[in-house]
Amino acid sequence: QETMARLVQAPPKFHPSEWDIANKMQRASAEAQKSQSERLTAESQRLLDEIERTTRKTQSDVSKKIEQRREEIKFWKQELDNKLAQIVHETEVLLTFKTRLEKSLEGCKEPLAIAQKCLLTRQRRVGIDLVHDEVERELMKEVEVLQEAMALLKRTLEQTNEQIRINRSTKYNLEMDLKDKFTALTIDDYCANVASNTPDIGYTDNAVKMEGNFVSPEEWVDFSNVNIKKADKQRNNSLALQALIDSILSQTANDMRKQREVVDVAFKNRVKEVKDAKHNLETLLAMVMDETASQEKNIAGLKKAIADKEGPIKAAQTVLEARNHRPNVELCYDTVQCRLISEVQEIKTNIQRQLMDTLARAETELKGLGRRQLSLEEEIQVKENTLHIDEVLCMRMRESAHINNF
């Protein structure tokens, strides 16, 4: 019973002061908890404000940096664009110079063929006229001048083709650099407009990385700088080559024209010389023909004189024969007989010794004149042949070739 009573015995009662203390402690504890929570809330707010400020500052900083970067890319893009325009222009100019060189080279072919043909045609001069004269020397020099000009133009054309090739390669490098700059600028333009509330933004793995193909800003600048320097160098090379081509084109044309004039003058002088020689020969031929005519007249006179002496000799001989028939003592060797005999001898001597000898000499002289006439006529033919070759064939052929400035 007792134990039972002890079990159901009421719990001990607290003193009012304890109750008061317990209440006070509850309040103190709750207040402490509240103020700690308030402090944390305030701190959180401060932290949020701080982070918000920092985030906004960083974002604005990044935006500024992106803007600076875009300006930098735009600057280099503009530089590259300028260089590209320059190299394209110089290449186009070089292409027109290339055409001029090709035309000039083509233009040398006809004068060269004509000079060579003139040399060949002049081999058909005959006899004493096949002479290594001033014309031949200058024609040979003309062939040399033309061949040297062609060799120089050919070398310059090869140099021009090479420069055009290098320019195109430089242009390609600039275009590739520009293409990459354009892509970078497009990406940074997009990036400049990405904000926290932009749709379709998201987390990406491995976005933050520093290794791999990244280059330093210095290397980035150097890359375009090298392209620009190369472009400048090739532009200067192109300009120098253009000046060189210009001077070569005018120099070769001048050399060719000068030599052509020298040859033409030599031809004119030579034709005049040959014409003078031909005229002299014709004068001599006329003289020989005159002399032939008078010698023929002389021979006719001699022959007539010889014929004329037949009558007197016949008469004298008939008289002598008749007197030989005088009878006996009348056959006297008188003065008549003496004179008749001397007359016959005298006539015979005159005909034999003088007229016949003179006739023979006259006929020899006539043959000599005939040979001289033939020789002169042949020589005149030789001169005519030379004049035909030089004046008609060569000089006319040369008129058709023109040396142009390309």
Secondary structure as a PSIPRED ss2 file (coil, helix, strand):
# PSIPRED VFORMAT (PSIPRED V4.0)

   1 Q C   1.000  0.000  0.000
   2 E H   0.000  1.000  0.000
   3 T H   0.000  1.000  0.000
   4 M H   0.000  1.000  0.000
   5 A H   0.000  1.000  0.000
   6 R H   0.000  1.000  0.000
   7 L H   0.000  1.000  0.000
   8 V C   1.000  0.000  0.000
   9 Q C   1.000  0.000  0.000
  10 A C   1.000  0.000  0.000
  11 P C   1.000  0.000  0.000
  12 P C   1.000  0.000  0.000
  13 K C   1.000  0.000  0.000
  14 F C   1.000  0.000  0.000
  15 H C   1.000  0.000  0.000
  16 P H   0.000  1.000  0.000
  17 S H   0.000  1.000  0.000
  18 E H   0.000  1.000  0.000
  19 W H   0.000  1.000  0.000
  20 D H   0.000  1.000  0.000
  21 I H   0.000  1.000  0.000
  22 A H   0.000  1.000  0.000
  23 N H   0.000  1.000  0.000
  24 K H   0.000  1.000  0.000
  25 M H   0.000  1.000  0.000
  26 Q H   0.000  1.000  0.000
  27 R H   0.000  1.000  0.000
  28 A H   0.000  1.000  0.000
  29 S H   0.000  1.000  0.000
  30 A H   0.000  1.000  0.000
  31 E H   0.000  1.000  0.000
  32 A H   0.000  1.000  0.000
  33 Q H   0.000  1.000  0.000
  34 K H   0.000  1.000  0.000
  35 S H   0.000  1.000  0.000
  36 Q H   0.000  1.000  0.000
  37 S H   0.000  1.000  0.000
  38 E H   0.000  1.000  0.000
  39 R H   0.000  1.000  0.000
  40 L H   0.000  1.000  0.000
  41 T H   0.000  1.000  0.000
  42 A H   0.000  1.000  0.000
  43 E H   0.000  1.000  0.000
  44 S H   0.000  1.000  0.000
  45 Q H   0.000  1.000  0.000
  46 R H   0.000  1.000  0.000
  47 L H   0.000  1.000  0.000
  48 L H   0.000  1.000  0.000
  49 D H   0.000  1.000  0.000
  50 E H   0.000  1.000  0.000
  51 I H   0.000  1.000  0.000
  52 E H   0.000  1.000  0.000
  53 R H   0.000  1.000  0.000
  54 T H   0.000  1.000  0.000
  55 T H   0.000  1.000  0.000
  56 R H   0.000  1.000  0.000
  57 K H   0.000  1.000  0.000
  58 T H   0.000  1.000  0.000
  59 Q H   0.000  1.000  0.000
  60 S H   0.000  1.000  0.000
  61 D H   0.000  1.000  0.000
  62 V H   0.000  1.000  0.000
  63 S H   0.000  1.000  0.000
  64 K H   0.000  1.000  0.000
  65 K H   0.000  1.000  0.000
  66 I H   0.000  1.000  0.000
  67 E H   0.000  1.000  0.000
  68 Q H   0.000  1.000  0.000
  69 R H   0.000  1.000  0.000
  70 R H   0.000  1.000  0.000
  71 E H   0.000  1.000  0.000
  72 E H   0.000  1.000  0.000
  73 I H   0.000  1.000  0.000
  74 K H   0.000  1.000  0.000
  75 F H   0.000  1.000  0.000
  76 W H   0.000  1.000  0.000
  77 K H   0.000  1.000  0.000
  78 Q H   0.000  1.000  0.000
  79 E H   0.000  1.000  0.000
  80 L H   0.000  1.000  0.000
  81 D H   0.000  1.000  0.000
  82 N H   0.000  1.000  0.000
  83 K H   0.000  1.000  0.000
  84 L H   0.000  1.000  0.000
  85 A H   0.000  1.000  0.000
  86 Q H   0.000  1.000  0.000
  87 I H   0.000  1.000  0.000
  88 V H   0.000  1.000  0.000
  89 H H   0.000  1.000  0.000
  90 E H   0.000  1.000  0.000
  91 T H   0.000  1.000  0.000
  92 E H   0.000  1.000  0.000
  93 V H   0.000  1.000  0.000
  94 L H   0.000  1.000  0.000
  95 L H   0.000  1.000  0.000
  96 T H   0.000  1.000  0.000
  97 F H   0.000  1.000  0.000
  98 K H   0.000  1.000  0.000
  99 T H   0.000  1.000  0.000
 100 R H   0.000  1.000  0.000
 101 L H   0.000  1.000  0.000
 102 E H   0.000  1.000  0.000
 103 K H   0.000  1.000  0.000
 104 S H   0.000  1.000  0.000
 105 L H   0.000  1.000  0.000
 106 E H   0.000  1.000  0.000
 107 G H   0.000  1.000  0.000
 108 C H   0.000  1.000  0.000
 109 K H   0.000  1.000  0.000
 110 E H   0.000  1.000  0.000
 111 P H   0.000  1.000  0.000
 112 L H   0.000  1.000  0.000
 113 A H   0.000  1.000  0.000
 114 I H   0.000  1.000  0.000
 115 A H   0.000  1.000  0.000
 116 Q H   0.000  1.000  0.000
 117 K H   0.000  1.000  0.000
 118 C H   0.000  1.000  0.000
 119 L H   0.000  1.000  0.000
 120 L H   0.000  1.000  0.000
 121 T H   0.000  1.000  0.000
 122 R H   0.000  1.000  0.000
 123 Q H   0.000  1.000  0.000
 124 R H   0.000  1.000  0.000
 125 R C   1.000  0.000  0.000
 126 V C   1.000  0.000  0.000
 127 G H   0.000  1.000  0.000
 128 I H   0.000  1.000  0.000
 129 D H   0.000  1.000  0.000
 130 L C   1.000  0.000  0.000
 131 V C   1.000  0.000  0.000
 132 H C   1.000  0.000  0.000
 133 D C   1.000  0.000  0.000
 134 E H   0.000  1.000  0.000
 135 V H   0.000  1.000  0.000
 136 E H   0.000  1.000  0.000
 137 R H   0.000  1.000  0.000
 138 E H   0.000  1.000  0.000
 139 L H   0.000  1.000  0.000
 140 M H   0.000  1.000  0.000
 141 K H   0.000  1.000  0.000
 142 E H   0.000  1.000  0.000
 143 V H   0.000  1.000  0.000
 144 E H   0.000  1.000  0.000
 145 V H   0.000  1.000  0.000
 146 L H   0.000  1.000  0.000
 147 Q H   0.000  1.000  0.000
 148 E H   0.000  1.000  0.000
 149 A H   0.000  1.000  0.000
 150 M H   0.000  1.000  0.000
 151 A H   0.000  1.000  0.000
 152 L H   0.000  1.000  0.000
 153 L H   0.000  1.000  0.000
 154 K H   0.000  1.000  0.000
 155 R H   0.000  1.000  0.000
 156 T H   0.000  1.000  0.000
 157 L H   0.000  1.000  0.000
 158 E H   0.000  1.000  0.000
 159 Q H   0.000  1.000  0.000
 160 T H   0.000  1.000  0.000
 161 N H   0.000  1.000  0.000
 162 E H   0.000  1.000  0.000
 163 Q H   0.000  1.000  0.000
 164 I H   0.000  1.000  0.000
 165 R H   0.000  1.000  0.000
 166 I H   0.000  1.000  0.000
 167 N H   0.000  1.000  0.000
 168 R H   0.000  1.000  0.000
 169 S H   0.000  1.000  0.000
 170 T H   0.000  1.000  0.000
 171 K H   0.000  1.000  0.000
 172 Y H   0.000  1.000  0.000
 173 N H   0.000  1.000  0.000
 174 L H   0.000  1.000  0.000
 175 E H   0.000  1.000  0.000
 176 M H   0.000  1.000  0.000
 177 D H   0.000  1.000  0.000
 178 L H   0.000  1.000  0.000
 179 K H   0.000  1.000  0.000
 180 D H   0.000  1.000  0.000
 181 K H   0.000  1.000  0.000
 182 F H   0.000  1.000  0.000
 183 T H   0.000  1.000  0.000
 184 A H   0.000  1.000  0.000
 185 L H   0.000  1.000  0.000
 186 T H   0.000  1.000  0.000
 187 I H   0.000  1.000  0.000
 188 D H   0.000  1.000  0.000
 189 D H   0.000  1.000  0.000
 190 Y H   0.000  1.000  0.000
 191 C H   0.000  1.000  0.000
 192 A H   0.000  1.000  0.000
 193 N C   1.000  0.000  0.000
 194 V C   1.000  0.000  0.000
 195 A C   1.000  0.000  0.000
 196 S C   1.000  0.000  0.000
 197 N C   1.000  0.000  0.000
 198 T C   1.000  0.000  0.000
 199 P C   1.000  0.000  0.000
 200 D C   1.000  0.000  0.000
 201 I C   1.000  0.000  0.000
 202 G C   1.000  0.000  0.000
 203 Y C   1.000  0.000  0.000
 204 T C   1.000  0.000  0.000
 205 D C   1.000  0.000  0.000
 206 N C   1.000  0.000  0.000
 207 A C   1.000  0.000  0.000
 208 V C   1.000  0.000  0.000
 209 K C   1.000  0.000  0.000
 210 M C   1.000  0.000  0.000
 211 E C   1.000  0.000  0.000
 212 G C   1.000  0.000  0.000
 213 N C   1.000  0.000  0.000
 214 F C   1.000  0.000  0.000
 215 V C   1.000  0.000  0.000
 216 S C   1.000  0.000  0.000
 217 P H   0.000  1.000  0.000
 218 E H   0.000  1.000  0.000
 219 E H   0.000  1.000  0.000
 220 W H   0.000  1.000  0.000
 221 V H   0.000  1.000  0.000
 222 D H   0.000  1.000  0.000
 223 F H   0.000  1.000  0.000
 224 S H   0.000  1.000  0.000
 225 N H   0.000  1.000  0.000
 226 V H   0.000  1.000  0.000
 227 N H   0.000  1.000  0.000
 228 I H   0.000  1.000  0.000
 229 K H   0.000  1.000  0.000
 230 K H   0.000  1.000  0.000
 231 A H   0.000  1.000  0.000
 232 D H   0.000  1.000  0.000
 233 K H   0.000  1.000  0.000
 234 Q H   0.000  1.000  0.000
 235 R H   0.000  1.000  0.000
 236 N H   0.000  1.000  0.000
 237 N H   0.000  1.000  0.000
 238 S H   0.000  1.000  0.000
 239 L H   0.000  1.000  0.000
 240 A H   0.000  1.000  0.000
 241 L H   0.000  1.000  0.000
 242 Q H   0.000  1.000  0.000
 243 A H   0.000  1.000  0.000
 244 L H   0.000  1.000  0.000
 245 I H   0.000  1.000  0.000
 246 D H   0.000  1.000  0.000
 247 S H   0.000  1.000  0.000
 248 I H   0.000  1.000  0.000
 249 L H   0.000  1.000  0.000
 250 S H   0.000  1.000  0.000
 251 Q H   0.000  1.000  0.000
 252 T H   0.000  1.000  0.000
 253 A H   0.000  1.000  0.000
 254 N H   0.000  1.000  0.000
 255 D H   0.000  1.000  0.000
 256 M H   0.000  1.000  0.000
 257 R H   0.000  1.000  0.000
 258 K H   0.000  1.000  0.000
 259 Q H   0.000  1.000  0.000
 260 R H   0.000  1.000  0.000
 261 E H   0.000  1.000  0.000
 262 V H   0.000  1.000  0.000
 263 V H   0.000  1.000  0.000
 264 D H   0.000  1.000  0.000
 265 V H   0.000  1.000  0.000
 266 A H   0.000  1.000  0.000
 267 F H   0.000  1.000  0.000
 268 K H   0.000  1.000  0.000
 269 N H   0.000  1.000  0.000
 270 R H   0.000  1.000  0.000
 271 V H   0.000  1.000  0.000
 272 K H   0.000  1.000  0.000
 273 E H   0.000  1.000  0.000
 274 V H   0.000  1.000  0.000
 275 K H   0.000  1.000  0.000
 276 D H   0.000  1.000  0.000
 277 A H   0.000  1.000  0.000
 278 K H   0.000  1.000  0.000
 279 H H   0.000  1.000  0.000
 280 N H   0.000  1.000  0.000
 281 L H   0.000  1.000  0.000
 282 E H   0.000  1.000  0.000
 283 T H   0.000  1.000  0.000
 284 L H   0.000  1.000  0.000
 285 L H   0.000  1.000  0.000
 286 A H   0.000  1.000  0.000
 287 M H   0.000  1.000  0.000
 288 V H   0.000  1.000  0.000
 289 M H   0.000  1.000  0.000
 290 D H   0.000  1.000  0.000
 291 E H   0.000  1.000  0.000
 292 T H   0.000  1.000  0.000
 293 A H   0.000  1.000  0.000
 294 S H   0.000  1.000  0.000
 295 Q H   0.000  1.000  0.000
 296 E H   0.000  1.000  0.000
 297 K H   0.000  1.000  0.000
 298 N H   0.000  1.000  0.000
 299 I H   0.000  1.000  0.000
 300 A H   0.000  1.000  0.000
 301 G H   0.000  1.000  0.000
 302 L H   0.000  1.000  0.000
 303 K H   0.000  1.000  0.000
 304 K H   0.000  1.000  0.000
 305 A H   0.000  1.000  0.000
 306 I H   0.000  1.000  0.000
 307 A H   0.000  1.000  0.000
 308 D H   0.000  1.000  0.000
 309 K C   1.000  0.000  0.000
 310 E H   0.000  1.000  0.000
 311 G H   0.000  1.000  0.000
 312 P H   0.000  1.000  0.000
 313 I H   0.000  1.000  0.000
 314 K H   0.000  1.000  0.000
 315 A H   0.000  1.000  0.000
 316 A H   0.000  1.000  0.000
 317 Q H   0.000  1.000  0.000
 318 T H   0.000  1.000  0.000
 319 V H   0.000  1.000  0.000
 320 L H   0.000  1.000  0.000
 321 E H   0.000  1.000  0.000
 322 A H   0.000  1.000  0.000
 323 R H   0.000  1.000  0.000
 324 N C   1.000  0.000  0.000
 325 H C   1.000  0.000  0.000
 326 R C   1.000  0.000  0.000
 327 P C   1.000  0.000  0.000
 328 N H   0.000  1.000  0.000
 329 V H   0.000  1.000  0.000
 330 E H   0.000  1.000  0.000
 331 L C   1.000  0.000  0.000
 332 C C   1.000  0.000  0.000
 333 Y C   1.000  0.000  0.000
 334 D C   1.000  0.000  0.000
 335 T H   0.000  1.000  0.000
 336 V H   0.000  1.000  0.000
 337 Q H   0.000  1.000  0.000
 338 C H   0.000  1.000  0.000
 339 R H   0.000  1.000  0.000
 340 L H   0.000  1.000  0.000
 341 I H   0.000  1.000  0.000
 342 S H   0.000  1.000  0.000
 343 E H   0.000  1.000  0.000
 344 V H   0.000  1.000  0.000
 345 Q H   0.000  1.000  0.000
 346 E H   0.000  1.000  0.000
 347 I H   0.000  1.000  0.000
 348 K H   0.000  1.000  0.000
 349 T H   0.000  1.000  0.000
 350 N H   0.000  1.000  0.000
 351 I H   0.000  1.000  0.000
 352 Q H   0.000  1.000  0.000
 353 R H   0.000  1.000  0.000
 354 Q H   0.000  1.000  0.000
 355 L H   0.000  1.000  0.000
 356 M H   0.000  1.000  0.000
 357 D H   0.000  1.000  0.000
 358 T H   0.000  1.000  0.000
 359 L H   0.000  1.000  0.000
 360 A H   0.000  1.000  0.000
 361 R H   0.000  1.000  0.000
 362 A H   0.000  1.000  0.000
 363 E H   0.000  1.000  0.000
 364 T H   0.000  1.000  0.000
 365 E H   0.000  1.000  0.000
 366 L H   0.000  1.000  0.000
 367 K H   0.000  1.000  0.000
 368 G H   0.000  1.000  0.000
 369 L H   0.000  1.000  0.000
 370 G H   0.000  1.000  0.000
 371 R H   0.000  1.000  0.000
 372 R H   0.000  1.000  0.000
 373 Q H   0.000  1.000  0.000
 374 L H   0.000  1.000  0.000
 375 S H   0.000  1.000  0.000
 376 L H   0.000  1.000  0.000
 377 E H   0.000  1.000  0.000
 378 E H   0.000  1.000  0.000
 379 E H   0.000  1.000  0.000
 380 I H   0.000  1.000  0.000
 381 Q H   0.000  1.000  0.000
 382 V H   0.000  1.000  0.000
 383 K H   0.000  1.000  0.000
 384 E H   0.000  1.000  0.000
 385 N H   0.000  1.000  0.000
 386 T H   0.000  1.000  0.000
 387 L H   0.000  1.000  0.000
 388 H H   0.000  1.000  0.000
 389 I H   0.000  1.000  0.000
 390 D H   0.000  1.000  0.000
 391 E H   0.000  1.000  0.000
 392 V H   0.000  1.000  0.000
 393 L H   0.000  1.000  0.000
 394 C H   0.000  1.000  0.000
 395 M H   0.000  1.000  0.000
 396 R H   0.000  1.000  0.000
 397 M H   0.000  1.000  0.000
 398 R H   0.000  1.000  0.000
 399 E H   0.000  1.000  0.000
 400 S C   1.000  0.000  0.000
 401 A C   1.000  0.000  0.000
 402 H C   1.000  0.000  0.000
 403 I C   1.000  0.000  0.000
 404 N C   1.000  0.000  0.000
 405 N C   1.000  0.000  0.000
 406 F C   1.000  0.000  0.000
